[in-house]
Amino acid sequence: MSKYLVTGGAGYVGSVVAAHLVEAGHAVTVLDDLSTGFREAVPAGADFVEGRIQDAAQWLDASFDAVLHFAAFSQVGESVVVPEKYWANNVGGTMALLAAMRDADVRTLVFSSTAATYGEPVSTPITETDPTAPTSPYGASKLAVDHMIAGECAAHGLAAVSLRYFNVAGAYGSRGERHAPESHLIPLVLQVALGRREFISIYGDDYPTPDGTCVRDYIHVADLAEAHLLALDAATTGEHLVCNLGNGNGFSVREVVETVRKVTGHEIPEVVAGRRGGDPAVLVASASRAHERLGWQPSRADLAAIVADAWAFAQRAEHDGE
């Protein structure tokens, strides 16, 4: 049994990873300020500390074997309007966390990074050696943290793995997406099925894709969680390993909408709107490095299964009045 600190462990991905760690028999402490997370998402069996990552030194000591770091603001649009919020929390908070880890002699880190570090892709599928040119302060803040971690590994012998997610979706039991405001396609379409929205907006249907709508790589949140446990084992002293996490194939916006129709049995009215600035036609990951270095292979790549899990969670949340 190992002991782990999970920052942001009351959020969507962090809580699912924390649940997997507890189920694997590890001791888990979740640190979350609940600004975007939910106390009830913290798994039973995990200790919970309500606090900020800037103050991690208060709780982090040498008894911890590693830190899994999810605590970040992640709304792309908001980051454009209030970039200082993202620099202060995502970058400044991580700087404080790295200092706390150094002082406590905790030498292993798994970091929740993002495909937003790449910006407009130069080729598809995207590999870890492709240029990084983020188009939002959110993506830039995550890339800055990746650079900080690389420096920490080189200078102080940190063992670190950054996992760059593509489109995370689905749910794991009682843990699913509850963003406010919601910006991800699958939960937005499910809101139409629930009657919370009249229609789903399709931003552009004239892209160079088979049906004219954008194509994205969707990965089930439970597959994502399993990659984090494998990353803990793969972390190597003095190395900063960066791995993309995706299924390696994409689904168009219209394919997602049609899949929601089939899974839910609801009509989903759609309205075509103009393209949004900065939306690439195709974003698909090459996860070959994760396969080779982590031994990771997603097992829940079927879109209908991903949507079905998200639909079950959305119905439960609707029933509970969330």
C-alpha positions as YAML, in Angstrom:
chain: A
units: angstrom
residues:
- id: 1
  name: MET
  ca: [0.00, 0.00, 0.00]
- id: 2
  name: SER
  ca: [1.18, 3.49, -0.88]
- id: 3
  name: LYS
  ca: [0.03, 6.91, 0.35]
- id: 4
  name: TYR
  ca: [-0.98, 9.57, -2.15]
- id: 5
  name: LEU
  ca: [-2.03, 13.21, -2.07]
- id: 6
  name: VAL
  ca: [-4.62, 13.97, -4.76]
- id: 7
  name: THR
  ca: [-5.02, 17.70, -5.36]
- id: 8
  name: GLY
  ca: [-8.34, 18.62, -6.95]
- id: 9
  name: GLY
  ca: [-9.67, 15.21, -5.96]
- id: 10
  name: ALA
  ca: [-13.23, 16.48, -5.56]
- id: 11
  name: GLY
  ca: [-13.43, 17.37, -9.26]
- id: 12
  name: TYR
  ca: [-14.47, 15.24, -12.23]
- id: 13
  name: VAL
  ca: [-11.23, 13.50, -13.19]
- id: 14
  name: GLY
  ca: [-9.54, 13.84, -9.80]
- id: 15
  name: SER
  ca: [-12.39, 12.12, -7.95]
- id: 16
  name: VAL
  ca: [-12.44, 9.19, -10.39]
- id: 17
  name: VAL
  ca: [-8.68, 8.74, -10.01]
- id: 18
  name: ALA
  ca: [-8.99, 8.99, -6.22]
- id: 19
  name: ALA
  ca: [-11.68, 6.29, -6.32]
- id: 20
  name: HIS
  ca: [-9.43, 4.01, -8.38]
- id: 21
  name: LEU
  ca: [-6.57, 4.51, -5.90]
- id: 22
  name: VAL
  ca: [-8.81, 3.67, -2.93]
- id: 23
  name: GLU
  ca: [-10.16, 0.61, -4.73]
- id: 24
  name: ALA
  ca: [-6.57, -0.51, -5.34]
- id: 25
  name: GLY
  ca: [-5.97, -0.45, -1.58]
- id: 26
  name: HIS
  ca: [-3.94, 2.75, -1.30]
- id: 27
  name: ALA
  ca: [-4.17, 5.46, 1.37]
- id: 28
  name: VAL
  ca: [-5.50, 8.63, -0.23]
- id: 29
  name: THR
  ca: [-5.76, 12.22, 0.99]
- id: 30
  name: VAL
  ca: [-7.78, 14.58, -1.19]
- id: 31
  name: LEU
  ca: [-6.91, 18.29, -1.10]
- id: 32
  name: ASP
  ca: [-9.54, 20.51, -2.72]
- id: 33
  name: ASP
  ca: [-10.87, 24.01, -2.07]
- id: 34
  name: LEU
  ca: [-14.31, 23.01, -3.48]
- id: 35
  name: SER
  ca: [-14.37, 26.07, -5.74]
- id: 36
  name: THR
  ca: [-15.35, 23.79, -8.63]
- id: 37
  name: GLY
  ca: [-15.36, 20.36, -6.96]
- id: 38
  name: PHE
  ca: [-17.95, 18.58, -4.83]
- id: 39
  name: ARG
  ca: [-17.41, 17.16, -1.36]
- id: 40
  name: GLU
  ca: [-19.65, 14.17, -2.09]
- id: 41
  name: ALA
  ca: [-17.43, 13.19, -5.04]
- id: 42
  name: VAL
  ca: [-14.54, 12.38, -2.67]
- id: 43
  name: PRO
  ca: [-14.54, 8.58, -2.36]
- id: 44
  name: ALA
  ca: [-15.36, 6.88, 0.90]
- id: 45
  name: GLY
  ca: [-12.13, 5.71, 2.47]
- id: 46
  name: ALA
  ca: [-10.16, 8.80, 1.43]
- id: 47
  name: ASP
  ca: [-9.22, 11.53, 3.88]
- id: 48
  name: PHE
  ca: [-10.42, 14.99, 2.85]
- id: 49
  name: VAL
  ca: [-8.75, 18.34, 3.47]
- id: 50
  name: GLU
  ca: [-10.50, 21.51, 2.34]
- id: 51
  name: GLY
  ca: [-7.74, 23.85, 1.30]
- id: 52
  name: ARG
  ca: [-5.76, 25.48, -1.50]
- id: 53
  name: ILE
  ca: [-2.77, 24.00, -3.29]
- id: 54
  name: GLN
  ca: [-0.89, 27.18, -2.41]
- id: 55
  name: ASP
  ca: [-1.02, 25.91, 1.19]
- id: 56
  name: ALA
  ca: [-0.14, 22.28, 0.46]
- id: 57
  name: ALA
  ca: [2.91, 22.51, 2.73]
- id: 58
  name: GLN
  ca: [0.53, 22.42, 5.71]
- id: 59
  name: TRP
  ca: [-0.49, 18.84, 4.93]
- id: 60
  name: LEU
  ca: [2.29, 17.36, 2.81]
- id: 61
  name: ASP
  ca: [5.02, 15.44, 4.60]
- id: 62
  name: ALA
  ca: [7.49, 12.63, 3.96]
- id: 63
  name: SER
  ca: [4.85, 9.95, 4.65]
- id: 64
  name: PHE
  ca: [3.42, 10.53, 1.15]
- id: 65
  name: ASP
  ca: [4.81, 8.49, -1.71]
- id: 66
  name: ALA
  ca: [3.56, 10.74, -4.52]
- id: 67
  name: VAL
  ca: [1.27, 13.57, -5.52]
- id: 68
  name: LEU
  ca: [-1.35, 13.40, -8.27]
- id: 69
  name: HIS
  ca: [-2.11, 16.98, -9.28]
- id: 70
  name: PHE
  ca: [-5.51, 17.89, -10.76]
- id: 71
  name: ALA
  ca: [-6.23, 21.20, -9.04]
- id: 72
  name: ALA
  ca: [-6.64, 23.78, -11.81]
- id: 73
  name: PHE
  ca: [-9.13, 26.11, -13.41]
- id: 74
  name: SER
  ca: [-9.96, 24.73, -16.85]
- id: 75
  name: GLN
  ca: [-12.46, 26.94, -18.69]
- id: 76
  name: VAL
  ca: [-10.85, 28.07, -21.93]
- id: 77
  name: GLY
  ca: [-13.25, 30.97, -22.51]
- id: 78
  name: GLU
  ca: [-12.93, 32.27, -18.96]
- id: 79
  name: SER
  ca: [-9.15, 32.13, -19.21]
- id: 80
  name: VAL
  ca: [-9.29, 34.60, -22.10]
- id: 81
  name: VAL
  ca: [-11.37, 37.05, -20.05]
- id: 82
  name: VAL
  ca: [-9.52, 36.71, -16.71]
- id: 83
  name: PRO
  ca: [-6.10, 35.26, -17.55]
- id: 84
  name: GLU
  ca: [-4.66, 36.41, -14.22]
- id: 85
  name: LYS
  ca: [-6.91, 33.88, -12.44]
- id: 86
  name: TYR
  ca: [-5.28, 31.07, -14.42]
- id: 87
  name: TRP
  ca: [-1.72, 32.26, -13.95]
- id: 88
  name: ALA
  ca: [-2.23, 32.71, -10.20]
- id: 89
  name: ASN
  ca: [-3.86, 29.33, -9.59]
- id: 90
  name: ASN
  ca: [-2.59, 26.97, -12.26]
- id: 91
  name: VAL
  ca: [0.98, 28.29, -12.36]
- id: 92
  name: GLY
  ca: [1.45, 29.98, -9.00]
- id: 93
  name: GLY
  ca: [-0.36, 27.22, -7.16]
- id: 94
  name: THR
  ca: [1.72, 24.52, -8.81]
- id: 95
  name: MET
  ca: [4.91, 26.41, -8.03]
- id: 96
  name: ALA
  ca: [3.92, 26.36, -4.35]
- id: 97
  name: LEU
  ca: [3.05, 22.66, -4.59]
- id: 98
  name: LEU
  ca: [6.43, 21.81, -6.12]
- id: 99
  name: ALA
  ca: [8.17, 23.71, -3.33]
- id: 100
  name: ALA
  ca: [6.13, 21.82, -0.72]
- id: 101
  name: MET
  ca: [7.06, 18.52, -2.37]
- id: 102
  name: ARG
  ca: [10.72, 19.48, -2.38]
- id: 103
  name: ASP
  ca: [10.66, 20.46, 1.30]
- id: 104
  name: ALA
  ca: [8.82, 17.26, 2.28]
- id: 105
  name: ASP
  ca: [11.06, 15.08, 0.08]
- id: 106
  name: VAL
  ca: [8.10, 13.72, -1.90]
- id: 107
  name: ARG
  ca: [9.75, 12.90, -5.22]
- id: 108
  name: THR
  ca: [7.03, 11.56, -7.53]
- id: 109
  name: LEU
  ca: [4.38, 13.57, -9.38]
- id: 110
  name: VAL
  ca: [1.66, 12.77, -11.91]
- id: 111
  name: PHE
  ca: [0.30, 15.95, -13.49]
- id: 112
  name: SER
  ca: [-3.03, 16.49, -15.22]
- id: 113
  name: SER
  ca: [-2.04, 18.30, -18.41]
- id: 114
  name: THR
  ca: [-4.04, 18.92, -21.58]
- id: 115
  name: ALA
  ca: [-4.09, 18.72, -25.36]
- id: 116
  name: ALA
  ca: [-4.70, 22.50, -25.25]
- id: 117
  name: THR
  ca: [-0.92, 22.84, -24.93]
- id: 118
  name: TYR
  ca: [-0.64, 22.00, -28.65]
- id: 119
  name: GLY
  ca: [-3.00, 24.68, -29.96]
- id: 120
  name: GLU
  ca: [-3.69, 24.36, -33.68]
- id: 121
  name: PRO
  ca: [-2.29, 20.96, -34.69]
- id: 122
  name: VAL
  ca: [0.28, 20.79, -37.47]
- id: 123
  name: SER
  ca: [-0.54, 17.15, -38.16]
- id: 124
  name: THR
  ca: [-2.95, 14.41, -37.09]
- id: 125
  name: PRO
  ca: [-2.76, 12.32, -34.99]
- id: 126
  name: ILE
  ca: [-0.91, 14.61, -32.55]
- id: 127
  name: THR
  ca: [2.28, 13.27, -31.00]
- id: 128
  name: GLU
  ca: [4.20, 14.53, -27.98]
- id: 129
  name: THR
  ca: [6.98, 15.81, -30.25]
- id: 130
  name: ASP
  ca: [4.62, 18.12, -32.17]
- id: 131
  name: PRO
  ca: [5.02, 21.86, -31.55]
- id: 132
  name: THR
  ca: [3.28, 23.36, -28.53]
- id: 133
  name: ALA
  ca: [1.56, 26.65, -29.30]
- id: 134
  name: PRO
  ca: [-1.46, 27.09, -27.00]
- id: 135
  name: THR
  ca: [-4.17, 29.47, -28.17]
- id: 136
  name: SER
  ca: [-5.60, 30.34, -24.73]
- id: 137
  name: PRO
  ca: [-4.24, 31.36, -21.33]
- id: 138
  name: TYR
  ca: [-5.58, 28.08, -19.99]
- id: 139
  name: GLY
  ca: [-3.45, 26.04, -22.41]
- id: 140
  name: ALA
  ca: [-0.51, 28.37, -21.84]
- id: 141
  name: SER
  ca: [-0.78, 27.93, -18.07]
- id: 142
  name: LYS
  ca: [-0.69, 24.16, -18.39]
- id: 143
  name: LEU
  ca: [2.29, 24.33, -20.74]
- id: 144
  name: ALA
  ca: [4.08, 26.62, -18.29]
- id: 145
  name: VAL
  ca: [3.55, 24.03, -15.57]
- id: 146
  name: ASP
  ca: [4.96, 21.32, -17.84]
- id: 147
  name: HIS
  ca: [8.09, 23.46, -18.27]
- id: 148
  name: MET
  ca: [8.31, 23.99, -14.51]
- id: 149
  name: ILE
  ca: [8.06, 20.27, -13.90]
- id: 150
  name: ALA
  ca: [10.77, 19.54, -16.47]
- id: 151
  name: GLY
  ca: [13.08, 21.95, -14.66]
- id: 152
  name: GLU
  ca: [12.28, 20.34, -11.31]
- id: 153
  name: CYS
  ca: [13.12, 16.91, -12.69]
- id: 154
  name: ALA
  ca: [16.45, 18.07, -14.11]
- id: 155
  name: ALA
  ca: [17.53, 20.14, -11.12]
- id: 156
  name: HIS
  ca: [16.11, 18.21, -8.17]
- id: 157
  name: GLY
  ca: [15.56, 14.64, -9.33]
- id: 158
  name: LEU
  ca: [11.77, 14.71, -9.40]
- id: 159
  name: ALA
  ca: [10.13, 11.70, -11.08]
- id: 160
  name: ALA
  ca: [7.22, 13.14, -13.06]
- id: 161
  name: VAL
  ca: [4.68, 12.18, -15.69]
- id: 162
  name: SER
  ca: [2.47, 14.75, -17.44]
- id: 163
  name: LEU
  ca: [-0.64, 13.26, -19.01]
- id: 164
  name: ARG
  ca: [-2.10, 15.37, -21.80]
- id: 165
  name: TYR
  ca: [-5.82, 14.60, -22.04]
- id: 166
  name: PHE
  ca: [-7.88, 14.96, -25.16]
- id: 167
  name: ASN
  ca: [-11.70, 14.95, -24.71]
- id: 168
  name: VAL
  ca: [-12.55, 13.23, -21.43]
- id: 169
  name: ALA
  ca: [-16.12, 11.92, -21.21]
- id: 170
  name: GLY
  ca: [-18.34, 9.32, -19.58]
- id: 171
  name: ALA
  ca: [-18.83, 8.70, -15.88]
- id: 172
  name: TYR
  ca: [-17.71, 6.32, -13.18]
- id: 173
  name: GLY
  ca: [-20.65, 5.40, -10.99]
- id: 174
  name: SER
  ca: [-21.69, 8.49, -9.06]
- id: 175
  name: ARG
  ca: [-18.86, 10.59, -10.48]
- id: 176
  name: GLY
  ca: [-19.39, 12.48, -13.72]
- id: 177
  name: GLU
  ca: [-19.21, 15.90, -15.34]
- id: 178
  name: ARG
  ca: [-20.77, 18.78, -13.39]
- id: 179
  name: HIS
  ca: [-19.13, 21.88, -14.79]
- id: 180
  name: ALA
  ca: [-20.67, 25.32, -14.34]
- id: 181
  name: PRO
  ca: [-20.89, 26.61, -16.95]
- id: 182
  name: GLU
  ca: [-20.79, 23.42, -18.99]
- id: 183
  name: SER
  ca: [-18.72, 23.62, -22.17]
- id: 184
  name: HIS
  ca: [-18.20, 19.98, -23.17]
- id: 185
  name: LEU
  ca: [-20.22, 18.53, -26.02]
- id: 186
  name: ILE
  ca: [-21.58, 15.27, -24.58]
- id: 187
  name: PRO
  ca: [-23.05, 16.75, -21.37]
- id: 188
  name: LEU
  ca: [-24.42, 19.68, -23.38]
- id: 189
  name: VAL
  ca: [-26.26, 17.32, -25.75]
- id: 190
  name: LEU
  ca: [-27.52, 15.34, -22.75]
- id: 191
  name: GLN
  ca: [-28.96, 18.58, -21.36]
- id: 192
  name: VAL
  ca: [-31.12, 18.73, -24.49]
- id: 193
  name: ALA
  ca: [-32.29, 15.17, -23.84]
- id: 194
  name: LEU
  ca: [-33.16, 16.17, -20.27]
- id: 195
  name: GLY
  ca: [-35.14, 19.19, -21.46]
- id: 196
  name: ARG
  ca: [-32.70, 21.71, -19.99]
- id: 197
  name: ARG
  ca: [-31.86, 23.08, -23.45]
- id: 198
  name: GLU
  ca: [-34.07, 23.46, -26.51]
- id: 199
  name: PHE
  ca: [-31.39, 22.46, -29.00]
- id: 200
  name: ILE
  ca: [-27.69, 21.81, -29.44]
- id: 201
  name: SER
  ca: [-25.65, 24.34, -31.39]
- id: 202
  name: ILE
  ca: [-23.30, 22.97, -34.02]
- id: 203
  name: TYR
  ca: [-20.54, 25.48, -34.58]
- id: 204
  name: GLY
  ca: [-19.73, 25.05, -38.24]
- id: 205
  name: ASP
  ca: [-20.71, 22.33, -40.70]
- id: 206
  name: ASP
  ca: [-18.28, 23.22, -43.47]
- id: 207
  name: TYR
  ca: [-15.04, 21.78, -42.08]
- id: 208
  name: PRO
  ca: [-12.92, 19.43, -44.24]
- id: 209
  name: THR
  ca: [-14.28, 16.34, -42.43]
- id: 210
  name: PRO
  ca: [-16.59, 13.55, -43.63]
- id: 211
  name: ASP
  ca: [-19.77, 15.30, -42.42]
- id: 212
  name: GLY
  ca: [-18.46, 18.86, -42.22]
- id: 213
  name: THR
  ca: [-18.40, 19.06, -38.42]
- id: 214
  name: CYS
  ca: [-15.39, 19.04, -36.11]
- id: 215
  name: VAL
  ca: [-13.85, 15.70, -35.14]
- id: 216
  name: ARG
  ca: [-12.60, 15.05, -31.61]
- id: 217
  name: ASP
  ca: [-10.94, 12.18, -29.76]
- id: 218
  name: TYR
  ca: [-13.06, 11.02, -26.79]
- id: 219
  name: ILE
  ca: [-11.61, 9.03, -23.91]
- id: 220
  name: HIS
  ca: [-13.59, 7.42, -21.09]
- id: 221
  name: VAL
  ca: [-12.77, 8.89, -17.69]
- id: 222
  name: ALA
  ca: [-12.19, 5.41, -16.23]
- id: 223
  name: ASP
  ca: [-9.61, 4.63, -18.93]
- id: 224
  name: LEU
  ca: [-8.01, 7.94, -18.08]
- id: 225
  name: ALA
  ca: [-7.90, 7.05, -14.38]
- id: 226
  name: GLU
  ca: [-6.18, 3.75, -15.09]
- id: 227
  name: ALA
  ca: [-3.45, 5.61, -16.96]
- id: 228
  name: HIS
  ca: [-2.69, 7.63, -13.82]
- id: 229
  name: LEU
  ca: [-2.09, 4.51, -11.75]
- id: 230
  name: LEU
  ca: [0.21, 3.17, -14.45]
- id: 231
  name: ALA
  ca: [2.01, 6.53, -14.58]
- id: 232
  name: LEU
  ca: [2.85, 6.24, -10.87]
- id: 233
  name: ASP
  ca: [4.72, 3.02, -11.63]
- id: 234
  name: ALA
  ca: [6.41, 4.44, -14.74]
- id: 235
  name: ALA
  ca: [7.72, 7.63, -13.12]
- id: 236
  name: THR
  ca: [11.54, 7.67, -13.19]
- id: 237
  name: THR
  ca: [13.86, 9.81, -11.09]
- id: 238
  name: GLY
  ca: [15.10, 12.84, -13.00]
- id: 239
  name: GLU
  ca: [12.77, 12.27, -15.98]
- id: 240
  name: HIS
  ca: [9.75, 14.27, -17.07]
- id: 241
  name: LEU
  ca: [7.69, 11.91, -19.21]
- id: 242
  name: VAL
  ca: [4.91, 13.48, -21.30]
- id: 243
  name: CYS
  ca: [2.17, 11.20, -22.68]
- id: 244
  name: ASN
  ca: [-0.92, 11.94, -24.73]
- id: 245
  name: LEU
  ca: [-4.08, 10.15, -23.67]
- id: 246
  name: GLY
  ca: [-6.74, 9.51, -26.28]
- id: 247
  name: ASN
  ca: [-8.32, 6.68, -28.23]
- id: 248
  name: GLY
  ca: [-6.44, 7.48, -31.41]
- id: 249
  name: ASN
  ca: [-9.62, 7.92, -33.44]
- id: 250
  name: GLY
  ca: [-12.18, 10.67, -33.64]
- id: 251
  name: PHE
  ca: [-15.92, 11.23, -33.72]
- id: 252
  name: SER
  ca: [-17.59, 14.21, -35.35]
- id: 253
  name: VAL
  ca: [-20.02, 16.52, -33.60]
- id: 254
  name: ARG
  ca: [-22.87, 15.04, -35.64]
- id: 255
  name: GLU
  ca: [-21.79, 11.50, -34.76]
- id: 256
  name: VAL
  ca: [-21.92, 12.43, -31.07]
- id: 257
  name: VAL
  ca: [-25.38, 13.99, -31.44]
- id: 258
  name: GLU
  ca: [-26.69, 10.94, -33.31]
- id: 259
  name: THR
  ca: [-25.22, 8.60, -30.70]
- id: 260
  name: VAL
  ca: [-26.98, 10.56, -27.94]
- id: 261
  name: ARG
  ca: [-30.25, 10.21, -29.86]
- id: 262
  name: LYS
  ca: [-29.84, 6.44, -30.02]
- id: 263
  name: VAL
  ca: [-28.73, 6.01, -26.40]
- id: 264
  name: THR
  ca: [-31.36, 8.29, -24.83]
- id: 265
  name: GLY
  ca: [-34.25, 7.71, -27.22]
- id: 266
  name: HIS
  ca: [-34.80, 11.49, -27.34]
- id: 267
  name: GLU
  ca: [-34.99, 13.79, -30.30]
- id: 268
  name: ILE
  ca: [-32.11, 16.23, -30.21]
- id: 269
  name: PRO
  ca: [-32.92, 19.37, -32.23]
- id: 270
  name: GLU
  ca: [-29.80, 20.95, -33.67]
- id: 271
  name: VAL
  ca: [-29.05, 24.42, -34.96]
- id: 272
  name: VAL
  ca: [-26.06, 25.15, -37.14]
- id: 273
  name: ALA
  ca: [-24.20, 28.28, -36.06]
- id: 274
  name: GLY
  ca: [-21.05, 29.89, -37.39]
- id: 275
  name: ARG
  ca: [-17.61, 28.53, -36.70]
- id: 276
  name: ARG
  ca: [-15.96, 29.47, -33.42]
- id: 277
  name: GLY
  ca: [-12.55, 31.05, -33.68]
- id: 278
  name: GLY
  ca: [-9.71, 28.67, -32.90]
- id: 279
  name: ASP
  ca: [-11.65, 25.44, -33.44]
- id: 280
  name: PRO
  ca: [-9.42, 23.04, -35.43]
- id: 281
  name: ALA
  ca: [-11.20, 20.67, -37.80]
- id: 282
  name: VAL
  ca: [-9.64, 17.55, -36.26]
- id: 283
  name: LEU
  ca: [-8.06, 16.88, -32.86]
- id: 284
  name: VAL
  ca: [-6.99, 13.28, -32.47]
- id: 285
  name: ALA
  ca: [-4.25, 11.89, -30.25]
- id: 286
  name: SER
  ca: [-1.46, 9.50, -30.93]
- id: 287
  name: ALA
  ca: [-1.25, 7.55, -27.67]
- id: 288
  name: SER
  ca: [1.56, 5.26, -28.81]
- id: 289
  name: ARG
  ca: [3.96, 6.61, -26.18]
- id: 290
  name: ALA
  ca: [1.43, 5.87, -23.41]
- id: 291
  name: HIS
  ca: [1.05, 2.35, -24.80]
- id: 292
  name: GLU
  ca: [4.82, 1.83, -24.86]
- id: 293
  name: ARG
  ca: [5.93, 3.59, -21.67]
- id: 294
  name: LEU
  ca: [2.91, 3.09, -19.42]
- id: 295
  name: GLY
  ca: [1.55, -0.15, -20.80]
- id: 296
  name: TRP
  ca: [-1.79, 1.63, -21.16]
- id: 297
  name: GLN
  ca: [-4.53, 0.55, -23.52]
- id: 298
  name: PRO
  ca: [-8.02, 2.11, -23.37]
- id: 299
  name: SER
  ca: [-10.74, -0.54, -23.08]
- id: 300
  name: ARG
  ca: [-13.84, 1.70, -23.25]
- id: 301
  name: ALA
  ca: [-13.40, 3.29, -26.66]
- id: 302
  name: ASP
  ca: [-16.96, 2.67, -27.90]
- id: 303
  name: LEU
  ca: [-18.76, 6.02, -28.17]
- id: 304
  name: ALA
  ca: [-22.17, 4.56, -27.33]
- id: 305
  name: ALA
  ca: [-20.80, 3.08, -24.10]
- id: 306
  name: ILE
  ca: [-19.18, 6.40, -23.16]
- id: 307
  name: VAL
  ca: [-22.46, 8.24, -23.79]
- id: 308
  name: ALA
  ca: [-24.48, 5.60, -21.91]
- id: 309
  name: ASP
  ca: [-22.37, 6.07, -18.78]
- id: 310
  name: ALA
  ca: [-22.66, 9.85, -19.04]
- id: 311
  name: TRP
  ca: [-26.43, 9.55, -19.58]
- id: 312
  name: ALA
  ca: [-26.87, 7.37, -16.49]
- id: 313
  name: PHE
  ca: [-24.97, 9.93, -14.43]
- id: 314
  name: ALA
  ca: [-26.92, 12.88, -15.90]
- id: 315
  name: GLN
  ca: [-30.25, 11.21, -15.09]
- id: 316
  name: ARG
  ca: [-29.10, 10.49, -11.54]
- id: 317
  name: ALA
  ca: [-27.97, 14.08, -11.07]
- id: 318
  name: GLU
  ca: [-31.26, 15.37, -12.49]
- id: 319
  name: HIS
  ca: [-33.23, 13.14, -10.11]
- id: 320
  name: ASP
  ca: [-31.15, 14.37, -7.18]
- id: 321
  name: GLY
  ca: [-31.78, 17.97, -8.17]
- id: 322
  name: GLU
  ca: [-28.16, 18.85, -8.97]
...
